[in-house]
């Protein structure tokens, strides 16, 4: 097999994607709803979705704290 076109192990995810706070909140809501919907059929998937939602919530809260510190008292 020629490895000329093989990208396995040579690409990395782009962690510098910029998401708006609204996009993150929408994604959080979708994860929570999906976790609830699959809770009775696939508990492990529900746990994964809840874990991802928890991570998103932490990111959202830290962004909100950061944004509130950046605001000027005059506003």
The first five atom37 places (N, CA, C, CB, O) and aatype in JSON, in Angstrom:
{
  "aatype": [20, 20, 20, 20, 20, 20, 20, 20, 20, 20, 20, 20, 20, 20, 20, 20, 20, 20, 20, 20, 20, 20, 20, 20, 20, 20, 20, 20, 20, 20, 20, 20, 20, 20, 20, 20, 20, 20, 20, 20, 20, 20, 20, 20, 20, 20, 20, 20, 20, 20, 20, 20, 20, 20, 20, 20, 20, 20, 20, 20, 20, 20, 20, 20, 20, 20, 20, 20, 20, 20, 20, 20, 20, 20, 20],
  "atom_mask": [
    [1, 1, 1, 1, 1],
    [1, 1, 1, 1, 1],
    [1, 1, 1, 1, 1],
    [1, 1, 1, 1, 1],
    [1, 1, 1, 1, 1],
    [1, 1, 1, 1, 1],
    [1, 1, 1, 1, 1],
    [1, 1, 1, 1, 1],
    [1, 1, 1, 1, 1],
    [1, 1, 1, 1, 1],
    [1, 1, 1, 1, 1],
    [1, 1, 1, 1, 1],
    [1, 1, 1, 1, 1],
    [1, 1, 1, 1, 1],
    [1, 1, 1, 1, 1],
    [1, 1, 1, 1, 1],
    [1, 1, 1, 1, 1],
    [1, 1, 1, 1, 1],
    [1, 1, 1, 1, 1],
    [1, 1, 1, 1, 1],
    [1, 1, 1, 1, 1],
    [1, 1, 1, 1, 1],
    [1, 1, 1, 1, 1],
    [1, 1, 1, 1, 1],
    [1, 1, 1, 1, 1],
    [1, 1, 1, 1, 1],
    [1, 1, 1, 1, 1],
    [1, 1, 1, 1, 1],
    [1, 1, 1, 1, 1],
    [1, 1, 1, 1, 1],
    [1, 1, 1, 1, 1],
    [1, 1, 1, 1, 1],
    [1, 1, 1, 1, 1],
    [1, 1, 1, 1, 1],
    [1, 1, 1, 1, 1],
    [1, 1, 1, 1, 1],
    [1, 1, 1, 1, 1],
    [1, 1, 1, 1, 1],
    [1, 1, 1, 1, 1],
    [1, 1, 1, 1, 1],
    [1, 1, 1, 1, 1],
    [1, 1, 1, 1, 1],
    [1, 1, 1, 1, 1],
    [1, 1, 1, 1, 1],
    [1, 1, 1, 1, 1],
    [1, 1, 1, 1, 1],
    [1, 1, 1, 1, 1],
    [1, 1, 1, 1, 1],
    [1, 1, 1, 1, 1],
    [1, 1, 1, 1, 1],
    [1, 1, 1, 1, 1],
    [1, 1, 1, 1, 1],
    [1, 1, 1, 1, 1],
    [1, 1, 1, 1, 1],
    [1, 1, 1, 1, 1],
    [1, 1, 1, 1, 1],
    [1, 1, 1, 1, 1],
    [1, 1, 1, 1, 1],
    [1, 1, 1, 1, 1],
    [1, 1, 1, 1, 1],
    [1, 1, 1, 1, 1],
    [1, 1, 1, 1, 1],
    [1, 1, 1, 1, 1],
    [1, 1, 1, 1, 1],
    [1, 1, 1, 1, 1],
    [1, 1, 1, 1, 1],
    [1, 1, 1, 1, 1],
    [1, 1, 1, 1, 1],
    [1, 1, 1, 1, 1],
    [1, 1, 1, 1, 1],
    [1, 1, 1, 1, 1],
    [1, 1, 1, 1, 1],
    [1, 1, 1, 1, 1],
    [1, 1, 1, 1, 1],
    [1, 1, 1, 1, 1]
  ],
  "atom_positions": [
    [[0.83, -1.18, 0.0], [0.0, 0.0, 0.0], [0.88, 1.24, 0.0], [-0.95, 0.0, 1.2], [1.83, 1.34, 0.77]],
    [[0.56, 2.15, -0.84], [1.31, 3.39, -0.94], [0.79, 4.37, 0.1], [1.21, 3.98, -2.36], [-0.42, 4.62, 0.17]],
    [[1.67, 4.92, 0.91], [1.24, 5.84, 1.97], [1.18, 7.29, 1.49], [2.18, 5.74, 3.15], [1.07, 8.21, 2.29]],
    [[1.24, 7.46, 0.19], [1.23, 8.82, -0.38], [-0.03, 9.58, 0.0], [1.36, 8.75, -1.89], [0.03, 10.78, 0.29]],
    [[-1.17, 8.92, 0.01], [-2.43, 9.59, 0.3], [-2.93, 9.34, 1.73], [-3.48, 9.13, -0.68], [-4.03, 9.78, 2.08]],
    [[-2.16, 8.67, 2.53], [-2.58, 8.33, 3.89], [-2.33, 9.52, 4.82], [-1.83, 7.07, 4.39], [-1.21, 10.03, 4.92]],
    [[-3.38, 9.95, 5.51], [-3.25, 11.07, 6.44], [-3.42, 10.64, 7.89], [-4.28, 12.14, 6.1], [-3.51, 11.48, 8.78]],
    [[-3.48, 9.35, 8.13], [-3.67, 8.86, 9.49], [-2.47, 9.24, 10.34], [-3.89, 7.32, 9.49], [-1.33, 8.93, 9.99]],
    [[-2.72, 9.9, 11.44], [-1.66, 10.31, 12.34], [-0.94, 11.57, 11.92], [-0.68, 9.22, 12.48], [-0.07, 12.04, 12.64]],
    [[-1.28, 12.13, 10.77], [-0.59, 13.31, 10.28], [-1.45, 14.56, 10.36], [-0.14, 13.09, 8.86], [-0.95, 15.67, 10.14]],
    [[-2.71, 14.41, 10.66], [-3.59, 15.57, 10.77], [-3.95, 15.77, 12.23], [-4.86, 15.41, 9.91], [-3.98, 14.81, 13.01]],
    [[-4.22, 16.97, 12.59], [-4.63, 17.26, 13.97], [-5.88, 18.13, 13.92], [-3.48, 17.98, 14.76], [-6.09, 18.89, 12.98]],
    [[-6.71, 18.0, 14.94], [-7.94, 18.8, 14.96], [-7.62, 20.27, 15.15], [-8.88, 18.32, 16.07], [-6.62, 20.63, 15.78]],
    [[-8.47, 21.11, 14.61], [-8.31, 22.55, 14.75], [-9.03, 23.0, 16.01], [-8.85, 23.31, 13.5], [-10.25, 23.13, 16.02]],
    [[-8.28, 23.23, 17.07], [-8.87, 23.65, 18.34], [-9.09, 25.14, 18.41], [-7.99, 23.21, 19.48], [-9.61, 25.64, 19.41]],
    [[-8.71, 25.86, 17.37], [-8.84, 27.31, 17.38], [-10.13, 27.77, 16.71], [-7.66, 27.93, 16.69], [-10.24, 28.94, 16.33]],
    [[-11.09, 26.88, 16.57], [-12.36, 27.27, 15.99], [-13.04, 28.26, 16.93], [-13.27, 26.04, 15.74], [-12.99, 28.12, 18.15]],
    [[-13.66, 29.25, 16.35], [-14.33, 30.26, 17.14], [-15.82, 29.98, 17.12], [-14.01, 31.67, 16.62], [-16.45, 29.95, 16.06]],
    [[-16.38, 29.79, 18.3], [-17.8, 29.55, 18.45], [-18.39, 30.73, 19.19], [-18.07, 28.22, 19.2], [-17.77, 31.3, 20.09]],
    [[-19.58, 31.1, 18.82], [-20.25, 32.14, 19.59], [-20.86, 31.51, 20.82], [-21.33, 32.86, 18.73], [-21.07, 30.3, 20.89]],
    [[-21.14, 32.34, 21.79], [-21.73, 31.86, 23.03], [-23.09, 31.24, 22.76], [-21.85, 32.99, 24.05], [-23.46, 30.25, 23.38]],
    [[-23.84, 31.83, 21.84], [-25.16, 31.31, 21.49], [-25.04, 29.91, 20.88], [-25.88, 32.27, 20.5], [-25.85, 29.03, 21.19]],
    [[-24.04, 29.7, 20.02], [-23.83, 28.37, 19.41], [-23.51, 27.33, 20.49], [-22.68, 28.43, 18.37], [-24.02, 26.21, 20.44]],
    [[-22.68, 27.7, 21.44], [-22.33, 26.77, 22.51], [-23.54, 26.44, 23.38], [-21.21, 27.36, 23.38], [-23.73, 25.3, 23.79]],
    [[-24.36, 27.45, 23.66], [-25.55, 27.21, 24.46], [-26.54, 26.32, 23.72], [-26.22, 28.53, 24.84], [-27.18, 25.45, 24.33]],
    [[-26.69, 26.52, 22.4], [-27.57, 25.65, 21.6], [-27.07, 24.22, 21.58], [-27.68, 26.18, 20.16], [-27.85, 23.27, 21.69]],
    [[-25.76, 24.06, 21.45], [-25.16, 22.72, 21.44], [-25.36, 22.04, 22.79], [-23.66, 22.8, 21.09], [-25.62, 20.84, 22.85]],
    [[-25.24, 22.81, 23.87], [-25.46, 22.27, 25.22], [-26.89, 21.76, 25.35], [-25.16, 23.35, 26.29], [-27.12, 20.67, 25.86]],
    [[-27.84, 22.55, 24.9], [-29.25, 22.17, 24.98], [-29.52, 20.9, 24.17], [-30.16, 23.31, 24.5], [-30.25, 20.02, 24.62]],
    [[-28.93, 20.82, 22.97], [-29.13, 19.63, 22.14], [-28.55, 18.38, 22.82], [-28.47, 19.82, 20.76], [-29.17, 17.32, 22.77]],
    [[-27.38, 18.51, 23.45], [-26.78, 17.37, 24.15], [-27.66, 16.9, 25.29], [-25.38, 17.73, 24.67], [-27.87, 15.7, 25.46]],
    [[-28.19, 17.84, 26.08], [-29.03, 17.49, 27.22], [-30.32, 16.82, 26.74], [-29.36, 18.74, 28.06], [-30.75, 15.81, 27.31]],
    [[-30.93, 17.37, 25.7], [-32.17, 16.79, 25.16], [-31.93, 15.4, 24.59], [-32.77, 17.7, 24.09], [-32.72, 14.48, 24.82]],
    [[-30.85, 15.24, 23.86], [-30.54, 13.94, 23.27], [-30.23, 12.92, 24.36], [-29.35, 14.05, 22.29], [-30.62, 11.75, 24.25]],
    [[-29.52, 13.34, 25.41], [-29.23, 12.44, 26.53], [-30.52, 11.97, 27.18], [-28.32, 13.13, 27.57], [-30.66, 10.8, 27.54]],
    [[-31.46, 12.87, 27.34], [-32.75, 12.51, 27.93], [-33.5, 11.54, 27.01], [-33.59, 13.76, 28.2], [-34.13, 10.6, 27.49]],
    [[-33.45, 11.79, 25.7], [-34.2, 10.96, 24.75], [-33.68, 9.53, 24.67], [-34.15, 11.59, 23.38], [-34.46, 8.6, 24.48]],
    [[-32.38, 9.33, 24.82], [-31.82, 7.98, 24.68], [-31.58, 7.31, 26.03], [-30.52, 8.05, 23.91], [-31.02, 6.21, 26.09]],
    [[-31.99, 7.96, 27.1], [-31.72, 7.43, 28.44], [-32.3, 6.03, 28.65], [-32.28, 8.38, 29.49], [-31.65, 5.2, 29.28]],
    [[-33.48, 5.76, 28.15], [-34.12, 4.47, 28.36], [-33.58, 3.37, 27.45], [-35.6, 4.59, 28.16], [-33.67, 2.19, 27.79]],
    [[-33.02, 3.75, 26.32], [-32.55, 2.73, 25.37], [-31.05, 2.49, 25.44], [-32.92, 3.13, 23.98], [-30.61, 1.35, 25.26]],
    [[-30.27, 3.52, 25.68], [-28.81, 3.37, 25.68], [-28.2, 4.25, 26.77], [-28.22, 3.74, 24.28], [-27.89, 5.41, 26.54]],
    [[-28.05, 3.68, 27.94], [-27.59, 4.45, 29.09], [-26.15, 4.94, 28.91], [-27.69, 3.62, 30.35], [-25.82, 6.03, 29.37]],
    [[-25.31, 4.16, 28.26], [-23.91, 4.58, 28.09], [-23.83, 5.8, 27.17], [-23.06, 3.43, 27.52], [-23.04, 6.71, 27.42]],
    [[-24.62, 5.82, 26.1], [-24.65, 6.98, 25.22], [-25.2, 8.19, 25.96], [-25.5, 6.69, 23.96], [-24.71, 9.31, 25.79]],
    [[-26.2, 7.98, 26.78], [-26.77, 9.06, 27.58], [-25.71, 9.64, 28.52], [-27.98, 8.56, 28.39], [-25.62, 10.85, 28.68]],
    [[-24.92, 8.78, 29.14], [-23.85, 9.23, 30.04], [-22.82, 10.06, 29.28], [-23.18, 8.04, 30.72], [-22.35, 11.09, 29.78]],
    [[-22.45, 9.62, 28.09], [-21.48, 10.34, 27.28], [-22.02, 11.72, 26.9], [-21.13, 9.54, 26.0], [-21.31, 12.73, 26.99]],
    [[-23.28, 11.76, 26.49], [-23.88, 13.04, 26.11], [-23.97, 13.98, 27.31], [-25.27, 12.82, 25.52], [-23.74, 15.19, 27.18]],
    [[-24.3, 13.44, 28.47], [-24.36, 14.28, 29.68], [-22.97, 14.8, 30.05], [-24.96, 13.49, 30.85], [-22.82, 15.93, 30.5]],
    [[-21.96, 13.97, 29.87], [-20.58, 14.39, 30.15], [-20.16, 15.52, 29.21], [-19.62, 13.19, 30.03], [-19.56, 16.51, 29.64]],
    [[-20.47, 15.36, 27.93], [-20.14, 16.41, 26.96], [-20.9, 17.69, 27.28], [-20.46, 15.93, 25.52], [-20.35, 18.79, 27.15]],
    [[-22.16, 17.56, 27.68], [-22.95, 18.73, 28.05], [-22.33, 19.43, 29.27], [-24.41, 18.33, 28.34], [-22.3, 20.66, 29.34]],
    [[-21.85, 18.63, 30.22], [-21.22, 19.2, 31.41], [-19.96, 19.99, 31.05], [-20.88, 18.08, 32.42], [-19.73, 21.07, 31.59]],
    [[-19.16, 19.45, 30.14], [-17.96, 20.16, 29.69], [-18.33, 21.46, 28.99], [-17.13, 19.27, 28.76], [-17.69, 22.49, 29.2]],
    [[-19.38, 21.41, 28.15], [-19.82, 22.62, 27.47], [-20.33, 23.67, 28.46], [-20.92, 22.29, 26.45], [-20.07, 24.86, 28.3]],
    [[-21.03, 23.22, 29.48], [-21.55, 24.14, 30.49], [-20.41, 24.84, 31.21], [-22.44, 23.4, 31.5], [-20.49, 26.03, 31.49]],
    [[-19.34, 24.11, 31.51], [-18.18, 24.71, 32.15], [-17.53, 25.76, 31.25], [-17.16, 23.64, 32.53], [-17.12, 26.82, 31.72]],
    [[-17.45, 25.47, 29.96], [-16.89, 26.42, 29.0], [-17.77, 27.67, 28.92], [-16.74, 25.78, 27.59], [-17.27, 28.79, 28.93]],
    [[-19.08, 27.46, 28.85], [-20.01, 28.58, 28.76], [-19.91, 29.46, 30.0], [-21.45, 28.06, 28.59], [-19.84, 30.69, 29.88]],
    [[-19.89, 28.84, 31.18], [-19.8, 29.63, 32.41], [-18.48, 30.39, 32.5], [-19.95, 28.72, 33.62], [-18.46, 31.53, 32.96]],
    [[-17.39, 29.78, 32.08], [-16.11, 30.48, 32.13], [-16.08, 31.64, 31.14], [-14.94, 29.51, 31.85], [-15.5, 32.68, 31.42]],
    [[-16.71, 31.46, 29.97], [-16.78, 32.56, 29.01], [-17.64, 33.69, 29.54], [-17.34, 32.06, 27.67], [-17.31, 34.87, 29.35]],
    [[-18.73, 33.35, 30.19], [-19.59, 34.4, 30.76], [-18.87, 35.15, 31.87], [-20.9, 33.79, 31.3], [-19.02, 36.37, 31.97]],
    [[-18.09, 34.45, 32.7], [-17.33, 35.12, 33.74], [-16.27, 36.04, 33.14], [-16.67, 34.1, 34.67], [-16.07, 37.16, 33.62]],
    [[-15.61, 35.57, 32.09], [-14.59, 36.36, 31.42], [-15.21, 37.6, 30.79], [-13.86, 35.53, 30.36], [-14.65, 38.7, 30.89]],
    [[-16.35, 37.43, 30.13], [-16.99, 38.56, 29.48], [-17.5, 39.58, 30.5], [-18.14, 38.07, 28.62], [-17.48, 40.78, 30.22]],
    [[-17.95, 39.13, 31.64], [-18.46, 40.07, 32.64], [-17.32, 40.89, 33.25], [-19.21, 39.32, 33.74], [-17.53, 42.04, 33.66]],
    [[-16.12, 40.34, 33.32], [-14.98, 41.08, 33.85], [-14.49, 42.11, 32.84], [-13.83, 40.13, 34.23], [-13.92, 43.13, 33.22]],
    [[-14.7, 41.84, 31.55], [-14.23, 42.76, 30.51], [-15.14, 43.97, 30.35], [-14.13, 42.03, 29.19], [-14.73, 44.96, 29.73]],
    [[-16.34, 43.93, 30.89], [-17.26, 45.04, 30.75], [-16.82, 46.22, 31.62], [-18.68, 44.6, 31.1], [-16.35, 46.03, 32.74]],
    [[-16.98, 47.4, 31.11], [-16.64, 48.61, 31.83], [-17.81, 49.0, 32.72], [-16.27, 49.76, 30.86], [-18.96, 48.75, 32.37]],
    [[-17.53, 49.59, 33.85], [-18.58, 49.99, 34.79], [-19.49, 51.06, 34.19], [-17.97, 50.48, 36.09], [-20.63, 51.22, 34.63]],
    [[-19.0, 51.79, 33.2], [-19.81, 52.84, 32.57], [-20.92, 52.27, 31.73], [-18.93, 53.73, 31.72], [-21.89, 52.97, 31.43]],
    [[-20.8, 51.01, 31.34], [-21.85, 50.4, 30.51], [-22.86, 49.85, 31.4], [-21.31, 49.33, 29.58], [-23.84, 49.28, 30.93]]
  ]
}
